[in-house]
Amino acid sequence: MDAGAVSFPRAKTRQIMVGDVPVGGGAPISVQSMTITKTADVDGTLEQIYSLAAAGADIVRCTCNEPEAAEGLARIVPRSPVPIVADIHHQYRRALEALEAGVHCLRLNPGNIRKPEHIKAVAKEAKDRNVPIRIGVNGGSLDPAMYDKYDGQVTPEAMVESALQEIGYFAEVDFDLIKISVKASNVPLMIEAYRQLSEVTEHPLHLGVTEAGPPPAGIVKATAGIATLLAEGIGDTIRYSLTADPIEEARMGRVLLESYGLRERKNVDLIACPSCGRAEIDVYKVAEEAQTAFADRQLPLQVAVMGCVVNGPGEARGADLGIAAGNKRGHLFIQGTNVAVVAEDEMVSTLVEWAEFIHTEGMDAALARAESTRAGARKAADEDRRRNLNELGEDANASEQVVELLRKSR
C-alpha cells in the first residue's frame, strides 16, 4: 500500500482455505471468476482458467451440471494453476461427484437444493474431505417458503434468513467450513443484505452484484455494490458478474482491490488527465496507446499521461513515472521531476522503456541514469510551460471570459 494511504478496517471473520488460498480472517481479499466453457471440454476450460489466473483471478469456479462435467473436473483440478470451485444448482449428486473429483470448494444455492437431507449429505461428505462450501443465496432464486413469508418480496431479511437456515442444516452435521454470499442485481438490496449478514455471522463473505450486465454499466453497478461494502470493512472475496469475457471480471476485480490498496499492485496503474483546452496532444489517443502497450506487462508501477506541462508533473507527482506534452515533444518525469525530453511519436515507447528499467533496476538507478539529462529536461519543460501560459493563460478553457459575457448580458 502507498505510504500515507488510508486503510479500510476489516470486519472480523473466520478463515477457511480454498485450496491454498486463505479466505477471511484478515487474509488478502481474493478475486474470483467463472469459466463459460463446457466443463467437459477439459482443454478449453483449462485454457480459460490459465487466462483468468494471468488476469488476476485467485480462485475459479466451473459449472458441474452433468456427469460429464464432474468427469471433466477430475481431469481439470490436478492441472489447474488456481483452486477450483464446483458450481452446483439443482442436483445434489453433482456435488458429491465434484467432491470425488477433488474440487477445492463447492457452491450451493439454497433456493435450488431444498431438501435438508440432501444438503446435510453434501455437508457431511465435504466435512470428511475438509472442503469448504459457499452458501450462494441469490435474490432471483430464493426458496419459495421465503417468498411466502415475506409477501412475495425479495428483501435483505429474506436473503439473510435463507443463509442462516442453510447454516443451521450444516450445523446439524457439525460442518462450519462456510463462506456466504447474498447477491442481488439490485445494488441497494445487495448492500443492505450484506450489511445485515455481517452483523449476525463471522463466516467469510463473498461479495458480488449478480447479473450486473455488460460493460460499462455492469462494471459501474458491480463496483458500486462491492466497493461500498469493502469501504465498510465487509467482504473477504469478490466477483464481478459481468455479461462479458470472464477475463474482464478478473481484471476489474484486481483493479478495484489495487485501487483501494487492498492488494499489492500487479500491473501498471495508468492515470491520465481528462484533457482541456491547454492539451497539446490527443490525450485520449496517447492514453489508449499506453494502456495497450502496458496491458500484458507485469509492471507494478503508477504511470501518468498528462496533456501539458503546466500542471502535469505536479498533479501526477505521486506517479512513479509519467510524460507531459509540450510544443510537439514529451517531457518525461520520474516522481514529479523532469528527467528527459523525447519526440512526440516516441512518448509511449519511452514510457515502456523506463517503466521496465525502474521495475528491474529500481527507482534510484533510474534517477541516476537520468542525472546527465535532468537539467536540460527541466529547462525545456519550463520553456514549454511559460509558452503555454503566455498563449493560453491560466484559464485554458476561457471560462472567465464566458462568465464576464454572462454578467454583461444581464
C-alpha positions as CSV (number, residue, x, y, z in Angstrom):
1,M,0.0,0.0,0.0
2,D,1.2,3.5,-0.8
3,A,2.7,5.5,2.1
4,G,0.1,7.6,3.8
5,A,-2.8,5.8,2.2
6,V,-5.9,5.3,4.3
7,S,-6.6,1.6,5.1
8,F,-10.1,0.2,5.5
9,P,-10.9,-1.6,8.7
10,R,-11.8,-5.3,8.1
11,A,-14.8,-6.9,9.8
12,K,-13.6,-9.9,11.9
13,T,-14.4,-13.2,10.1
14,R,-13.2,-16.8,10.4
15,Q,-10.7,-18.1,8.0
16,I,-11.2,-21.0,5.6
17,M,-8.9,-22.4,3.0
18,V,-10.0,-22.8,-0.6
19,G,-7.2,-25.0,-1.8
20,D,-4.1,-23.0,-0.9
21,V,-5.9,-19.6,-0.9
22,P,-7.0,-18.3,2.6
23,V,-10.4,-16.6,2.7
24,G,-11.4,-14.5,5.7
25,G,-9.6,-14.0,9.0
26,G,-7.7,-11.0,7.7
27,A,-6.3,-12.7,4.6
28,P,-5.9,-10.6,1.4
29,I,-9.2,-10.2,-0.3
30,S,-9.2,-12.7,-3.2
31,V,-10.6,-12.3,-6.8
32,Q,-12.9,-14.9,-8.3
33,S,-14.4,-15.5,-11.7
34,M,-16.2,-18.3,-13.5
35,T,-15.4,-20.2,-16.7
36,I,-18.0,-20.0,-19.5
37,T,-16.8,-23.2,-21.3
38,K,-18.4,-26.6,-21.0
39,T,-16.6,-28.2,-18.2
40,A,-16.5,-31.5,-20.1
41,D,-14.2,-29.6,-22.6
42,V,-11.1,-30.1,-20.4
43,D,-8.6,-28.4,-22.6
44,G,-10.8,-25.4,-23.4
45,T,-11.7,-25.0,-19.8
46,L,-8.1,-25.2,-18.7
47,E,-7.1,-22.6,-21.3
48,Q,-9.6,-20.2,-19.8
49,I,-8.6,-21.0,-16.2
50,Y,-5.0,-20.1,-17.1
51,S,-6.1,-16.9,-18.8
52,L,-8.2,-16.0,-15.7
53,A,-5.3,-16.7,-13.4
54,A,-3.0,-14.5,-15.5
55,A,-5.6,-11.7,-15.4
56,G,-5.7,-11.7,-11.6
57,A,-8.1,-14.4,-10.5
58,D,-7.1,-16.3,-7.4
59,I,-10.0,-18.8,-7.5
60,V,-12.0,-20.0,-10.4
61,R,-15.5,-21.6,-10.5
62,C,-16.6,-24.2,-13.0
63,T,-20.1,-25.5,-13.5
64,C,-20.9,-29.0,-12.6
65,N,-24.3,-29.5,-14.1
66,E,-24.0,-33.0,-15.6
67,P,-22.0,-36.2,-15.0
68,E,-19.6,-35.3,-17.9
69,A,-18.8,-32.1,-16.1
70,A,-17.8,-34.0,-13.0
71,E,-15.6,-36.2,-15.1
72,G,-14.1,-33.0,-16.6
73,L,-13.4,-31.7,-13.1
74,A,-11.5,-34.8,-12.3
75,R,-9.1,-34.0,-15.1
76,I,-9.0,-30.2,-14.6
77,V,-8.3,-30.0,-10.9
78,P,-4.9,-31.6,-11.0
79,R,-3.8,-29.3,-13.8
80,S,-5.3,-26.0,-12.7
81,P,-3.0,-23.2,-11.5
82,V,-5.6,-22.0,-9.0
83,P,-8.2,-23.6,-6.7
84,I,-11.4,-24.8,-8.4
85,V,-14.9,-24.3,-7.1
86,A,-17.7,-26.5,-8.4
87,D,-20.9,-24.7,-9.1
88,I,-23.9,-26.8,-8.1
89,H,-27.6,-25.9,-8.6
90,H,-30.4,-28.4,-8.6
91,Q,-28.8,-31.8,-8.3
92,Y,-27.1,-32.6,-5.1
93,R,-25.5,-35.8,-6.6
94,R,-23.4,-33.4,-8.8
95,A,-21.9,-32.0,-5.6
96,L,-21.0,-35.5,-4.3
97,E,-19.4,-36.2,-7.7
98,A,-17.5,-32.9,-7.7
99,L,-16.1,-33.7,-4.2
100,E,-15.0,-37.1,-5.5
101,A,-13.3,-35.3,-8.5
102,G,-11.2,-33.4,-6.0
103,V,-12.5,-29.8,-6.2
104,H,-11.4,-27.3,-3.6
105,C,-14.8,-25.8,-2.8
106,L,-18.5,-26.2,-3.6
107,R,-21.1,-23.5,-4.2
108,L,-24.6,-24.5,-3.3
109,N,-27.7,-22.4,-3.9
110,P,-30.3,-22.8,-1.1
111,G,-33.1,-21.9,-3.4
112,N,-32.4,-24.8,-5.7
113,I,-31.3,-27.7,-3.4
114,R,-34.3,-27.6,-1.0
115,K,-34.3,-31.0,0.8
116,P,-32.5,-30.7,4.1
117,E,-31.4,-34.3,3.9
118,H,-29.6,-33.6,0.6
119,I,-27.9,-30.5,1.9
120,K,-26.7,-32.4,5.0
121,A,-25.5,-35.3,2.9
122,V,-23.3,-32.9,0.9
123,A,-22.1,-31.1,4.0
124,K,-21.1,-34.4,5.7
125,E,-19.1,-35.5,2.7
126,A,-17.4,-32.1,2.4
127,K,-16.6,-32.3,6.1
128,D,-14.9,-35.7,5.7
129,R,-12.8,-34.2,2.9
130,N,-12.1,-30.8,4.6
131,V,-13.6,-29.0,1.7
132,P,-15.5,-25.7,2.3
133,I,-18.9,-24.8,0.9
134,R,-20.1,-21.4,-0.2
135,I,-23.8,-20.8,0.6
136,G,-24.8,-18.9,-2.5
137,V,-28.1,-17.1,-1.8
138,N,-29.4,-15.3,-4.9
139,G,-32.1,-12.7,-4.9
140,G,-33.6,-14.3,-8.0
141,S,-33.8,-17.9,-6.7
142,L,-34.9,-17.9,-3.1
143,D,-36.7,-20.8,-1.5
144,P,-40.5,-20.4,-2.2
145,A,-41.0,-20.5,1.5
146,M,-39.1,-17.3,1.9
147,Y,-41.2,-15.6,-0.8
148,D,-44.3,-16.7,1.1
149,K,-43.0,-15.4,4.4
150,Y,-42.0,-12.0,3.0
151,D,-45.1,-11.3,0.9
152,G,-43.6,-12.4,-2.3
153,Q,-40.8,-9.8,-2.0
154,V,-37.1,-10.3,-2.1
155,T,-35.8,-8.4,0.9
156,P,-32.5,-8.3,2.7
157,E,-34.1,-10.0,5.6
158,A,-35.3,-12.9,3.4
159,M,-31.9,-13.4,1.9
160,V,-30.1,-13.4,5.3
161,E,-32.7,-15.8,6.8
162,S,-32.1,-18.1,3.8
163,A,-28.4,-18.1,4.5
164,L,-28.9,-18.7,8.2
165,Q,-31.3,-21.6,7.6
166,E,-28.6,-23.2,5.4
167,I,-26.0,-22.7,8.1
168,G,-28.4,-24.5,10.5
169,Y,-28.5,-27.5,8.3
170,F,-24.7,-27.6,8.2
171,A,-24.5,-27.2,12.0
172,E,-26.6,-30.4,12.4
173,V,-23.7,-32.4,10.9
174,D,-21.1,-30.2,12.6
175,F,-19.9,-28.5,9.4
176,D,-18.6,-25.0,9.6
177,L,-16.2,-24.6,6.7
178,I,-18.5,-22.0,5.2
179,K,-18.4,-18.8,3.2
180,I,-21.6,-17.0,2.2
181,S,-22.9,-14.7,-0.5
182,V,-26.2,-12.8,-0.6
183,K,-26.1,-11.5,-4.2
184,A,-28.8,-9.5,-5.9
185,S,-28.9,-7.5,-9.2
186,N,-30.4,-4.6,-7.3
187,V,-27.4,-2.7,-5.8
188,P,-29.1,-1.2,-2.7
189,L,-30.7,-4.5,-1.9
190,M,-27.4,-6.3,-2.2
191,I,-25.6,-3.8,0.0
192,E,-28.2,-3.9,2.8
193,A,-28.3,-7.8,2.7
194,Y,-24.6,-8.0,3.2
195,R,-24.6,-5.4,6.0
196,Q,-27.3,-7.4,7.8
197,L,-25.5,-10.6,7.3
198,S,-22.2,-9.2,8.5
199,E,-23.9,-8.3,11.8
200,V,-25.1,-11.9,12.5
201,T,-22.2,-14.1,11.3
202,E,-18.5,-14.3,11.3
203,H,-18.3,-16.6,8.3
204,P,-16.3,-15.1,5.5
205,L,-18.4,-13.2,2.9
206,H,-18.2,-13.5,-0.9
207,L,-19.2,-10.2,-2.5
208,G,-20.9,-9.6,-5.8
209,V,-23.7,-8.0,-7.7
210,T,-25.3,-10.8,-9.6
211,E,-26.3,-10.3,-13.2
212,A,-24.7,-6.9,-13.3
213,G,-24.9,-6.9,-17.1
214,P,-22.5,-5.8,-19.9
215,P,-19.8,-3.1,-19.5
216,P,-19.7,-0.3,-18.9
217,A,-22.9,-0.2,-16.9
218,G,-22.3,-3.6,-15.5
219,I,-18.9,-2.6,-14.2
220,V,-20.4,0.5,-12.6
221,K,-23.1,-1.5,-10.9
222,A,-20.7,-4.2,-9.6
223,T,-18.2,-1.6,-8.4
224,A,-21.0,0.4,-6.7
225,G,-22.0,-2.6,-4.6
226,I,-18.7,-4.2,-4.0
227,A,-16.7,-1.0,-3.3
228,T,-19.3,0.3,-0.9
229,L,-19.1,-2.8,1.3
230,L,-15.3,-3.0,1.1
231,A,-15.1,0.6,2.3
232,E,-17.1,-0.5,5.3
233,G,-14.8,-3.4,6.0
234,I,-17.2,-6.0,4.7
235,G,-16.1,-8.7,2.3
236,D,-13.4,-11.4,2.1
237,T,-13.5,-12.4,-1.6
238,I,-15.2,-10.8,-4.6
239,R,-16.5,-11.5,-8.1
240,Y,-17.6,-9.1,-10.9
241,S,-20.6,-10.9,-12.5
242,L,-20.4,-9.3,-16.0
243,T,-22.0,-10.2,-19.3
244,A,-18.6,-10.2,-20.9
245,D,-15.5,-12.2,-21.3
246,P,-14.7,-13.5,-17.8
247,I,-11.1,-12.2,-18.2
248,E,-12.7,-8.8,-17.8
249,E,-14.2,-9.9,-14.5
250,A,-10.8,-10.9,-13.1
251,R,-9.2,-7.7,-14.3
252,M,-11.8,-5.5,-12.8
253,G,-11.7,-7.3,-9.5
254,R,-8.0,-6.9,-9.4
255,V,-8.1,-3.2,-10.4
256,L,-10.7,-2.5,-7.7
257,L,-8.6,-4.1,-4.9
258,E,-5.4,-2.4,-6.1
259,S,-7.2,1.0,-6.3
260,Y,-8.3,0.5,-2.7
261,G,-4.9,-0.5,-1.5
262,L,-6.3,-3.9,-0.5
263,R,-3.9,-5.9,-2.8
264,E,-0.4,-5.1,-3.9
265,R,-0.3,-3.7,-7.4
266,K,0.3,-6.4,-10.0
267,N,0.4,-4.3,-13.2
268,V,0.6,-0.7,-14.3
269,D,-1.9,1.7,-12.8
270,L,-2.3,4.2,-15.7
271,I,-3.5,7.6,-14.7
272,A,-4.3,10.4,-17.2
273,C,-5.6,13.9,-17.2
274,P,-9.2,14.4,-18.6
275,S,-7.7,16.9,-21.2
276,C,-8.6,20.5,-21.6
277,G,-8.0,23.5,-23.9
278,R,-4.4,23.5,-22.8
279,A,-3.6,20.0,-24.0
280,E,-1.1,19.8,-26.9
281,I,-1.7,16.2,-27.8
282,D,-4.6,13.9,-28.2
283,V,-4.6,12.7,-24.6
284,Y,-7.2,10.1,-25.2
285,K,-5.2,8.5,-28.1
286,V,-1.9,8.5,-26.2
287,A,-3.5,7.1,-23.0
288,E,-5.2,4.4,-25.0
289,E,-1.9,3.5,-26.8
290,A,-0.2,3.4,-23.4
291,Q,-2.8,1.2,-21.9
292,T,-2.4,-1.2,-24.8
293,A,1.4,-1.2,-24.5
294,F,1.3,-2.0,-20.8
295,A,-1.6,-4.4,-20.9
296,D,0.3,-7.7,-20.6
297,R,3.4,-6.4,-18.8
298,Q,3.7,-7.3,-15.2
299,L,5.0,-3.8,-14.0
300,P,3.6,-2.8,-10.7
301,L,4.0,1.0,-11.2
302,Q,1.8,4.0,-11.5
303,V,2.3,5.7,-14.9
304,A,0.8,9.1,-15.9
305,V,-0.1,10.6,-19.3
306,M,-0.6,14.3,-19.0
307,G,-1.7,16.7,-21.7
308,C,0.5,19.6,-20.9
309,V,3.5,20.7,-18.7
310,V,1.7,23.5,-16.9
311,N,0.2,21.3,-14.2
312,G,1.0,17.8,-15.4
313,P,4.1,16.9,-13.4
314,G,2.8,18.5,-10.3
315,E,-0.7,16.9,-10.5
316,A,0.9,13.5,-11.2
317,R,3.7,13.9,-8.6
318,G,2.7,10.8,-6.8
319,A,3.2,8.7,-10.0
320,D,6.3,6.6,-10.4
321,L,6.7,7.7,-14.0
322,G,4.9,10.0,-16.4
323,I,5.0,12.1,-19.5
324,A,3.6,15.5,-20.2
325,A,3.2,17.0,-23.7
326,G,4.6,20.4,-24.7
327,N,5.5,22.0,-28.0
328,K,5.4,18.8,-30.1
329,R,7.6,16.9,-27.6
330,G,7.1,14.9,-24.5
331,H,8.6,15.7,-21.1
332,L,9.4,12.6,-19.1
333,F,9.2,12.9,-15.3
334,I,10.0,10.5,-12.5
335,Q,8.2,11.1,-9.2
336,G,7.4,14.7,-10.4
337,T,11.0,15.6,-11.5
338,N,11.6,16.2,-15.2
339,V,14.4,14.0,-16.4
340,A,14.2,13.8,-20.2
341,V,12.7,15.2,-23.4
342,V,11.5,12.9,-26.1
343,A,9.9,13.2,-29.6
344,E,6.1,13.2,-29.6
345,D,6.0,9.9,-31.5
346,E,8.3,8.2,-29.0
347,M,6.3,9.1,-25.9
348,V,4.6,5.7,-25.3
349,S,7.7,3.6,-26.2
350,T,9.8,5.8,-23.9
351,L,7.3,5.2,-21.0
352,V,7.5,1.5,-21.6
353,E,11.3,1.5,-21.7
354,W,11.7,3.5,-18.5
355,A,9.0,1.6,-16.7
356,E,10.8,-1.7,-17.4
357,F,14.1,-0.1,-16.3
358,I,12.5,1.1,-13.0
359,H,11.0,-2.3,-12.4
360,T,14.2,-4.2,-12.9
361,E,16.8,-1.8,-11.6
362,G,14.9,0.3,-9.1
363,M,14.0,4.0,-8.7
364,D,17.4,5.2,-7.5
365,A,19.1,3.6,-10.6
366,A,16.6,5.3,-12.8
367,L,17.2,8.7,-11.3
368,A,21.0,8.1,-11.6
369,R,20.5,7.2,-15.2
370,A,18.7,10.5,-15.9
371,E,21.2,12.6,-14.0
372,S,23.0,13.8,-17.2
373,T,19.8,14.9,-18.9
374,R,17.9,16.2,-15.8
375,A,19.0,19.9,-16.0
376,G,18.2,20.2,-19.7
377,A,14.9,18.5,-19.3
378,R,13.9,20.9,-16.5
379,K,14.8,23.9,-18.7
380,A,12.9,22.6,-21.7
381,A,9.8,21.9,-19.5
382,D,10.0,25.4,-18.0
383,E,10.2,26.9,-21.5
384,D,7.2,25.0,-22.7
385,R,5.3,25.8,-19.5
386,R,5.9,29.6,-20.0
387,R,5.0,29.4,-23.7
388,N,1.7,27.6,-22.9
389,L,0.7,30.0,-20.2
390,N,1.6,33.0,-22.4
391,E,-0.6,31.6,-25.3
392,L,-3.5,30.2,-23.3
393,G,-3.2,31.7,-19.9
394,E,-4.1,30.1,-16.6
395,D,-7.7,29.8,-17.8
396,A,-7.1,27.5,-20.7
397,N,-10.8,27.0,-21.4
398,A,-11.6,30.7,-21.3
399,S,-14.3,30.1,-18.6
400,E,-13.8,33.6,-17.1
401,Q,-14.4,35.3,-20.4
402,V,-17.7,33.4,-20.6
403,V,-18.6,34.4,-17.1
404,E,-17.9,38.1,-18.0
405,L,-20.1,37.9,-21.0
406,L,-22.9,36.4,-18.9
407,R,-22.6,39.2,-16.5
408,K,-22.8,41.9,-19.2
409,S,-25.9,40.3,-20.8
410,R,-27.9,40.6,-17.6
